[in-house]
Amino acid sequence: MNNLSKICQKSEWQNSEVHREYFKKKVSIFCRSLKQGKYTFNVNLIPRYNGKYTLNPAKAEMMYFPVFYGREGMKRIVIGSFVH
């Protein structure tokens, strides 16, 4: 079993999740339905370079009504032991 297969295991899905699509710069997660509230979705990333990075906000929107959406704030992360 390769790394991508381990990442894509359906047994880890939660929150009414029914499908995931992995792209080069994003992951699309589809859920049957979500009630109002806070949810956590885990997406494993494969770091390639050490350094400081900014993660763009996650965005959730309704499939047929994308004008209804929510998003979180930007996040800063450090990969490896980064020294100035």
Jmol script that loads the backbone (N, CA, C; Angstrom):
load data "model"
ATOM      1  N   MET A   1       0.850  -1.172   0.000  1.00  0.00           N
ATOM      2  CA  MET A   1       0.000   0.000   0.000  1.00  0.00           C
ATOM      3  C   MET A   1       0.900   1.240   0.000  1.00  0.00           C
ATOM      4  N   ASN A   2       0.750   2.139  -0.991  1.00  0.00           N
ATOM      5  CA  ASN A   2       1.589   3.334  -1.054  1.00  0.00           C
ATOM      6  C   ASN A   2       1.048   4.433  -0.133  1.00  0.00           C
ATOM      7  N   ASN A   3       1.806   5.534  -0.028  1.00  0.00           N
ATOM      8  CA  ASN A   3       1.425   6.617   0.884  1.00  0.00           C
ATOM      9  C   ASN A   3       0.077   7.222   0.539  1.00  0.00           C
ATOM     10  N   LEU A   4      -0.199   7.443  -0.758  1.00  0.00           N
ATOM     11  CA  LEU A   4      -1.460   8.046  -1.155  1.00  0.00           C
ATOM     12  C   LEU A   4      -2.636   7.144  -0.778  1.00  0.00           C
ATOM     13  N   SER A   5      -2.477   5.837  -0.920  1.00  0.00           N
ATOM     14  CA  SER A   5      -3.536   4.911  -0.536  1.00  0.00           C
ATOM     15  C   SER A   5      -3.814   4.990   0.959  1.00  0.00           C
ATOM     16  N   LYS A   6      -2.771   5.121   1.752  1.00  0.00           N
ATOM     17  CA  LYS A   6      -2.951   5.233   3.203  1.00  0.00           C
ATOM     18  C   LYS A   6      -3.688   6.518   3.554  1.00  0.00           C
ATOM     19  N   ILE A   7      -3.388   7.609   2.832  1.00  0.00           N
ATOM     20  CA  ILE A   7      -4.016   8.898   3.096  1.00  0.00           C
ATOM     21  C   ILE A   7      -5.499   8.862   2.733  1.00  0.00           C
ATOM     22  N   CYS A   8      -5.852   8.138   1.691  1.00  0.00           N
ATOM     23  CA  CYS A   8      -7.198   8.167   1.125  1.00  0.00           C
ATOM     24  C   CYS A   8      -8.149   7.116   1.699  1.00  0.00           C
ATOM     25  N   GLN A   9      -7.836   6.519   2.814  1.00  0.00           N
ATOM     26  CA  GLN A   9      -8.681   5.453   3.346  1.00  0.00           C
ATOM     27  C   GLN A   9     -10.022   6.013   3.814  1.00  0.00           C
ATOM     28  N   LYS A  10     -11.112   5.451   3.324  1.00  0.00           N
ATOM     29  CA  LYS A  10     -12.445   5.917   3.676  1.00  0.00           C
ATOM     30  C   LYS A  10     -12.759   5.728   5.155  1.00  0.00           C
ATOM     31  N   SER A  11     -12.134   4.765   5.814  1.00  0.00           N
ATOM     32  CA  SER A  11     -12.437   4.487   7.209  1.00  0.00           C
ATOM     33  C   SER A  11     -12.139   5.683   8.107  1.00  0.00           C
ATOM     34  N   GLU A  12     -11.314   6.623   7.642  1.00  0.00           N
ATOM     35  CA  GLU A  12     -10.965   7.794   8.436  1.00  0.00           C
ATOM     36  C   GLU A  12     -11.961   8.937   8.227  1.00  0.00           C
ATOM     37  N   TRP A  13     -12.897   8.833   7.300  1.00  0.00           N
ATOM     38  CA  TRP A  13     -13.831   9.908   6.997  1.00  0.00           C
ATOM     39  C   TRP A  13     -14.837  10.066   8.128  1.00  0.00           C
ATOM     40  N   GLN A  14     -15.237  11.308   8.361  1.00  0.00           N
ATOM     41  CA  GLN A  14     -16.200  11.636   9.409  1.00  0.00           C
ATOM     42  C   GLN A  14     -17.156  12.697   8.894  1.00  0.00           C
ATOM     43  N   ASN A  15     -18.065  13.159   9.723  1.00  0.00           N
ATOM     44  CA  ASN A  15     -18.929  14.312   9.428  1.00  0.00           C
ATOM     45  C   ASN A  15     -19.762  14.156   8.160  1.00  0.00           C
ATOM     46  N   SER A  16     -20.384  13.019   7.952  1.00  0.00           N
ATOM     47  CA  SER A  16     -21.234  12.759   6.777  1.00  0.00           C
ATOM     48  C   SER A  16     -20.474  12.842   5.463  1.00  0.00           C
ATOM     49  N   GLU A  17     -19.164  12.648   5.507  1.00  0.00           N
ATOM     50  CA  GLU A  17     -18.328  12.745   4.305  1.00  0.00           C
ATOM     51  C   GLU A  17     -18.614  11.579   3.361  1.00  0.00           C
ATOM     52  N   VAL A  18     -18.762  11.899   2.067  1.00  0.00           N
ATOM     53  CA  VAL A  18     -19.056  10.852   1.091  1.00  0.00           C
ATOM     54  C   VAL A  18     -18.019  10.743  -0.017  1.00  0.00           C
ATOM     55  N   HIS A  19     -17.191  11.785  -0.198  1.00  0.00           N
ATOM     56  CA  HIS A  19     -16.230  11.755  -1.299  1.00  0.00           C
ATOM     57  C   HIS A  19     -15.135  12.796  -1.077  1.00  0.00           C
ATOM     58  N   ARG A  20     -13.913  12.496  -1.556  1.00  0.00           N
ATOM     59  CA  ARG A  20     -12.800  13.448  -1.548  1.00  0.00           C
ATOM     60  C   ARG A  20     -12.151  13.475  -2.916  1.00  0.00           C
ATOM     61  N   GLU A  21     -11.732  14.655  -3.334  1.00  0.00           N
ATOM     62  CA  GLU A  21     -10.975  14.808  -4.577  1.00  0.00           C
ATOM     63  C   GLU A  21      -9.676  15.525  -4.246  1.00  0.00           C
ATOM     64  N   TYR A  22      -8.554  14.893  -4.587  1.00  0.00           N
ATOM     65  CA  TYR A  22      -7.236  15.449  -4.306  1.00  0.00           C
ATOM     66  C   TYR A  22      -6.672  16.102  -5.566  1.00  0.00           C
ATOM     67  N   PHE A  23      -6.349  17.382  -5.451  1.00  0.00           N
ATOM     68  CA  PHE A  23      -5.745  18.135  -6.531  1.00  0.00           C
ATOM     69  C   PHE A  23      -4.348  18.571  -6.108  1.00  0.00           C
ATOM     70  N   LYS A  24      -3.616  19.180  -7.017  1.00  0.00           N
ATOM     71  CA  LYS A  24      -2.253  19.612  -6.704  1.00  0.00           C
ATOM     72  C   LYS A  24      -2.219  20.656  -5.590  1.00  0.00           C
ATOM     73  N   LYS A  25      -3.163  21.594  -5.602  1.00  0.00           N
ATOM     74  CA  LYS A  25      -3.131  22.693  -4.635  1.00  0.00           C
ATOM     75  C   LYS A  25      -4.328  22.747  -3.706  1.00  0.00           C
ATOM     76  N   LYS A  26      -5.218  21.752  -3.752  1.00  0.00           N
ATOM     77  CA  LYS A  26      -6.368  21.761  -2.847  1.00  0.00           C
ATOM     78  C   LYS A  26      -6.966  20.373  -2.739  1.00  0.00           C
ATOM     79  N   VAL A  27      -7.796  20.197  -1.734  1.00  0.00           N
ATOM     80  CA  VAL A  27      -8.575  18.974  -1.552  1.00  0.00           C
ATOM     81  C   VAL A  27     -10.033  19.385  -1.444  1.00  0.00           C
ATOM     82  N   SER A  28     -10.906  18.773  -2.217  1.00  0.00           N
ATOM     83  CA  SER A  28     -12.339  19.027  -2.125  1.00  0.00           C
ATOM     84  C   SER A  28     -12.967  17.874  -1.360  1.00  0.00           C
ATOM     85  N   ILE A  29     -13.722  18.202  -0.321  1.00  0.00           N
ATOM     86  CA  ILE A  29     -14.386  17.205   0.518  1.00  0.00           C
ATOM     87  C   ILE A  29     -15.884  17.408   0.370  1.00  0.00           C
ATOM     88  N   PHE A  30     -16.603  16.349   0.047  1.00  0.00           N
ATOM     89  CA  PHE A  30     -18.047  16.417  -0.148  1.00  0.00           C
ATOM     90  C   PHE A  30     -18.743  15.694   0.999  1.00  0.00           C
ATOM     91  N   CYS A  31     -19.748  16.354   1.592  1.00  0.00           N
ATOM     92  CA  CYS A  31     -20.518  15.778   2.696  1.00  0.00           C
ATOM     93  C   CYS A  31     -21.984  15.730   2.302  1.00  0.00           C
ATOM     94  N   ARG A  32     -22.676  14.715   2.800  1.00  0.00           N
ATOM     95  CA  ARG A  32     -24.099  14.579   2.497  1.00  0.00           C
ATOM     96  C   ARG A  32     -24.876  15.762   3.065  1.00  0.00           C
ATOM     97  N   SER A  33     -24.640  16.108   4.318  1.00  0.00           N
ATOM     98  CA  SER A  33     -25.278  17.265   4.936  1.00  0.00           C
ATOM     99  C   SER A  33     -24.483  17.648   6.183  1.00  0.00           C
ATOM    100  N   LEU A  34     -24.469  18.931   6.482  1.00  0.00           N
ATOM    101  CA  LEU A  34     -23.803  19.437   7.684  1.00  0.00           C
ATOM    102  C   LEU A  34     -24.731  20.448   8.348  1.00  0.00           C
ATOM    103  N   LYS A  35     -24.995  20.225   9.611  1.00  0.00           N
ATOM    104  CA  LYS A  35     -25.768  21.202  10.370  1.00  0.00           C
ATOM    105  C   LYS A  35     -24.836  22.331  10.775  1.00  0.00           C
ATOM    106  N   GLN A  36     -25.401  23.450  11.160  1.00  0.00           N
ATOM    107  CA  GLN A  36     -24.601  24.594  11.590  1.00  0.00           C
ATOM    108  C   GLN A  36     -23.735  24.194  12.778  1.00  0.00           C
ATOM    109  N   GLY A  37     -22.480  24.616  12.773  1.00  0.00           N
ATOM    110  CA  GLY A  37     -21.571  24.293  13.864  1.00  0.00           C
ATOM    111  C   GLY A  37     -20.137  24.239  13.376  1.00  0.00           C
ATOM    112  N   LYS A  38     -19.257  23.743  14.237  1.00  0.00           N
ATOM    113  CA  LYS A  38     -17.841  23.623  13.896  1.00  0.00           C
ATOM    114  C   LYS A  38     -17.511  22.173  13.586  1.00  0.00           C
ATOM    115  N   TYR A  39     -16.707  21.963  12.556  1.00  0.00           N
ATOM    116  CA  TYR A  39     -16.298  20.634  12.132  1.00  0.00           C
ATOM    117  C   TYR A  39     -14.789  20.617  11.918  1.00  0.00           C
ATOM    118  N   THR A  40     -14.200  19.442  12.073  1.00  0.00           N
ATOM    119  CA  THR A  40     -12.772  19.268  11.825  1.00  0.00           C
ATOM    120  C   THR A  40     -12.587  18.207  10.759  1.00  0.00           C
ATOM    121  N   PHE A  41     -11.818  18.538   9.724  1.00  0.00           N
ATOM    122  CA  PHE A  41     -11.469  17.596   8.671  1.00  0.00           C
ATOM    123  C   PHE A  41      -9.957  17.512   8.623  1.00  0.00           C
ATOM    124  N   ASN A  42      -9.416  16.314   8.595  1.00  0.00           N
ATOM    125  CA  ASN A  42      -7.975  16.116   8.549  1.00  0.00           C
ATOM    126  C   ASN A  42      -7.533  15.796   7.128  1.00  0.00           C
ATOM    127  N   VAL A  43      -6.527  16.531   6.672  1.00  0.00           N
ATOM    128  CA  VAL A  43      -5.935  16.298   5.356  1.00  0.00           C
ATOM    129  C   VAL A  43      -4.434  16.168   5.581  1.00  0.00           C
ATOM    130  N   ASN A  44      -3.896  15.004   5.280  1.00  0.00           N
ATOM    131  CA  ASN A  44      -2.457  14.781   5.448  1.00  0.00           C
ATOM    132  C   ASN A  44      -1.696  15.456   4.313  1.00  0.00           C
ATOM    133  N   LEU A  45      -0.685  16.220   4.682  1.00  0.00           N
ATOM    134  CA  LEU A  45       0.154  16.898   3.691  1.00  0.00           C
ATOM    135  C   LEU A  45       1.517  16.239   3.657  1.00  0.00           C
ATOM    136  N   ILE A  46       2.155  16.255   2.513  1.00  0.00           N
ATOM    137  CA  ILE A  46       3.496  15.695   2.375  1.00  0.00           C
ATOM    138  C   ILE A  46       4.460  16.859   2.184  1.00  0.00           C
ATOM    139  N   PRO A  47       5.187  17.250   3.252  1.00  0.00           N
ATOM    140  CA  PRO A  47       6.107  18.386   3.121  1.00  0.00           C
ATOM    141  C   PRO A  47       7.297  18.032   2.242  1.00  0.00           C
ATOM    142  N   ARG A  48       7.724  18.984   1.420  1.00  0.00           N
ATOM    143  CA  ARG A  48       8.860  18.760   0.528  1.00  0.00           C
ATOM    144  C   ARG A  48      10.059  19.611   0.901  1.00  0.00           C
ATOM    145  N   TYR A  49       9.816  20.754   1.540  1.00  0.00           N
ATOM    146  CA  TYR A  49      10.905  21.671   1.873  1.00  0.00           C
ATOM    147  C   TYR A  49      10.715  22.203   3.290  1.00  0.00           C
ATOM    148  N   ASN A  50      11.809  22.379   4.020  1.00  0.00           N
ATOM    149  CA  ASN A  50      11.758  23.008   5.335  1.00  0.00           C
ATOM    150  C   ASN A  50      11.520  24.505   5.158  1.00  0.00           C
ATOM    151  N   GLY A  51      10.886  25.123   6.143  1.00  0.00           N
ATOM    152  CA  GLY A  51      10.690  26.565   6.097  1.00  0.00           C
ATOM    153  C   GLY A  51       9.410  26.988   6.776  1.00  0.00           C
ATOM    154  N   LYS A  52       9.120  28.284   6.683  1.00  0.00           N
ATOM    155  CA  LYS A  52       7.887  28.861   7.224  1.00  0.00           C
ATOM    156  C   LYS A  52       6.902  29.051   6.082  1.00  0.00           C
ATOM    157  N   TYR A  53       5.649  28.661   6.315  1.00  0.00           N
ATOM    158  CA  TYR A  53       4.633  28.731   5.270  1.00  0.00           C
ATOM    159  C   TYR A  53       3.336  29.302   5.814  1.00  0.00           C
ATOM    160  N   THR A  54       2.527  29.834   4.917  1.00  0.00           N
ATOM    161  CA  THR A  54       1.197  30.322   5.243  1.00  0.00           C
ATOM    162  C   THR A  54       0.182  29.417   4.558  1.00  0.00           C
ATOM    163  N   LEU A  55      -0.761  28.885   5.343  1.00  0.00           N
ATOM    164  CA  LEU A  55      -1.838  28.066   4.781  1.00  0.00           C
ATOM    165  C   LEU A  55      -3.044  28.958   4.518  1.00  0.00           C
ATOM    166  N   ASN A  56      -3.584  28.881   3.329  1.00  0.00           N
ATOM    167  CA  ASN A  56      -4.786  29.648   3.007  1.00  0.00           C
ATOM    168  C   ASN A  56      -5.965  29.122   3.810  1.00  0.00           C
ATOM    169  N   PRO A  57      -6.984  29.955   4.041  1.00  0.00           N
ATOM    170  CA  PRO A  57      -8.139  29.524   4.836  1.00  0.00           C
ATOM    171  C   PRO A  57      -8.919  28.407   4.158  1.00  0.00           C
ATOM    172  N   ALA A  58      -9.415  27.487   4.962  1.00  0.00           N
ATOM    173  CA  ALA A  58     -10.336  26.468   4.448  1.00  0.00           C
ATOM    174  C   ALA A  58     -11.675  27.144   4.201  1.00  0.00           C
ATOM    175  N   LYS A  59     -12.384  26.698   3.171  1.00  0.00           N
ATOM    176  CA  LYS A  59     -13.665  27.295   2.813  1.00  0.00           C
ATOM    177  C   LYS A  59     -14.696  26.194   2.652  1.00  0.00           C
ATOM    178  N   ALA A  60     -15.881  26.421   3.202  1.00  0.00           N
ATOM    179  CA  ALA A  60     -16.997  25.486   3.042  1.00  0.00           C
ATOM    180  C   ALA A  60     -18.132  26.229   2.344  1.00  0.00           C
ATOM    181  N   GLU A  61     -18.732  25.575   1.343  1.00  0.00           N
ATOM    182  CA  GLU A  61     -19.841  26.207   0.638  1.00  0.00           C
ATOM    183  C   GLU A  61     -20.859  25.151   0.230  1.00  0.00           C
ATOM    184  N   MET A  62     -22.083  25.580   0.025  1.00  0.00           N
ATOM    185  CA  MET A  62     -23.136  24.671  -0.432  1.00  0.00           C
ATOM    186  C   MET A  62     -22.922  24.390  -1.906  1.00  0.00           C
ATOM    187  N   MET A  63     -23.138  23.150  -2.304  1.00  0.00           N
ATOM    188  CA  MET A  63     -22.850  22.732  -3.674  1.00  0.00           C
ATOM    189  C   MET A  63     -23.650  23.520  -4.713  1.00  0.00           C
ATOM    190  N   TYR A  64     -24.940  23.672  -4.514  1.00  0.00           N
ATOM    191  CA  TYR A  64     -25.773  24.328  -5.517  1.00  0.00           C
ATOM    192  C   TYR A  64     -26.055  25.796  -5.193  1.00  0.00           C
ATOM    193  N   PHE A  65     -25.613  26.253  -4.029  1.00  0.00           N
ATOM    194  CA  PHE A  65     -25.781  27.649  -3.621  1.00  0.00           C
ATOM    195  C   PHE A  65     -24.461  28.160  -3.044  1.00  0.00           C
ATOM    196  N   PRO A  66     -23.432  28.371  -3.890  1.00  0.00           N
ATOM    197  CA  PRO A  66     -22.113  28.746  -3.375  1.00  0.00           C
ATOM    198  C   PRO A  66     -22.059  30.129  -2.734  1.00  0.00           C
ATOM    199  N   VAL A  67     -23.155  30.900  -2.810  1.00  0.00           N
ATOM    200  CA  VAL A  67     -23.155  32.201  -2.135  1.00  0.00           C
ATOM    201  C   VAL A  67     -23.263  32.032  -0.620  1.00  0.00           C
ATOM    202  N   PHE A  68     -23.683  30.846  -0.162  1.00  0.00           N
ATOM    203  CA  PHE A  68     -23.710  30.528   1.264  1.00  0.00           C
ATOM    204  C   PHE A  68     -22.425  29.788   1.596  1.00  0.00           C
ATOM    205  N   TYR A  69     -21.529  30.436   2.318  1.00  0.00           N
ATOM    206  CA  TYR A  69     -20.242  29.822   2.612  1.00  0.00           C
ATOM    207  C   TYR A  69     -19.702  30.314   3.959  1.00  0.00           C
ATOM    208  N   GLY A  70     -18.682  29.638   4.421  1.00  0.00           N
ATOM    209  CA  GLY A  70     -17.964  30.041   5.632  1.00  0.00           C
ATOM    210  C   GLY A  70     -16.501  29.699   5.437  1.00  0.00           C
ATOM    211  N   ARG A  71     -15.634  30.390   6.165  1.00  0.00           N
ATOM    212  CA  ARG A  71     -14.210  30.084   6.066  1.00  0.00           C
ATOM    213  C   ARG A  71     -13.520  30.416   7.378  1.00  0.00           C
ATOM    214  N   GLU A  72     -12.342  29.829   7.549  1.00  0.00           N
ATOM    215  CA  GLU A  72     -11.549  30.081   8.749  1.00  0.00           C
ATOM    216  C   GLU A  72     -10.468  31.095   8.423  1.00  0.00           C
ATOM    217  N   GLY A  73      -9.612  31.418   9.388  1.00  0.00           N
ATOM    218  CA  GLY A  73      -8.525  32.365   9.178  1.00  0.00           C
ATOM    219  C   GLY A  73      -7.302  31.702   8.573  1.00  0.00           C
ATOM    220  N   MET A  74      -6.350  32.532   8.159  1.00  0.00           N
ATOM    221  CA  MET A  74      -5.081  32.021   7.623  1.00  0.00           C
ATOM    222  C   MET A  74      -4.263  31.454   8.777  1.00  0.00           C
ATOM    223  N   LYS A  75      -3.399  30.492   8.475  1.00  0.00           N
ATOM    224  CA  LYS A  75      -2.562  29.860   9.500  1.00  0.00           C
ATOM    225  C   LYS A  75      -1.106  29.892   9.077  1.00  0.00           C
ATOM    226  N   ARG A  76      -0.202  29.998  10.045  1.00  0.00           N
ATOM    227  CA  ARG A  76       1.243  29.943   9.799  1.00  0.00           C
ATOM    228  C   ARG A  76       1.760  28.624  10.339  1.00  0.00           C
ATOM    229  N   ILE A  77       2.612  27.950   9.564  1.00  0.00           N
ATOM    230  CA  ILE A  77       3.197  26.688  10.007  1.00  0.00           C
ATOM    231  C   ILE A  77       4.698  26.702   9.749  1.00  0.00           C
ATOM    232  N   VAL A  78       5.420  25.849  10.477  1.00  0.00           N
ATOM    233  CA  VAL A  78       6.856  25.683  10.288  1.00  0.00           C
ATOM    234  C   VAL A  78       7.117  24.218   9.998  1.00  0.00           C
ATOM    235  N   ILE A  79       7.850  23.934   8.925  1.00  0.00           N
ATOM    236  CA  ILE A  79       8.223  22.571   8.545  1.00  0.00           C
ATOM    237  C   ILE A  79       9.702  22.395   8.883  1.00  0.00           C
ATOM    238  N   GLY A  80      10.005  21.354   9.649  1.00  0.00           N
ATOM    239  CA  GLY A  80      11.396  21.090  10.027  1.00  0.00           C
ATOM    240  C   GLY A  80      11.877  22.078  11.085  1.00  0.00           C
ATOM    241  N   SER A  81      13.153  22.023  11.386  1.00  0.00           N
ATOM    242  CA  SER A  81      13.729  22.973  12.338  1.00  0.00           C
ATOM    243  C   SER A  81      14.282  24.147  11.541  1.00  0.00           C
ATOM    244  N   PHE A  82      13.538  25.226  11.522  1.00  0.00           N
ATOM    245  CA  PHE A  82      13.875  26.386  10.709  1.00  0.00           C
ATOM    246  C   PHE A  82      14.594  27.410  11.577  1.00  0.00           C
ATOM    247  N   VAL A  83      15.789  27.824  11.171  1.00  0.00           N
ATOM    248  CA  VAL A  83      16.578  28.815  11.893  1.00  0.00           C
ATOM    249  C   VAL A  83      16.780  30.004  10.973  1.00  0.00           C
ATOM    250  N   HIS A  84      16.580  31.235  11.493  1.00  0.00           N
ATOM    251  CA  HIS A  84      16.755  32.441  10.667  1.00  0.00           C
ATOM    252  C   HIS A  84      18.164  32.558  10.176  1.00  0.00           C
TER     253      HIS A  84
END
end "model"
wireframe off; spacefill off
backbone 0.3
color backbone group
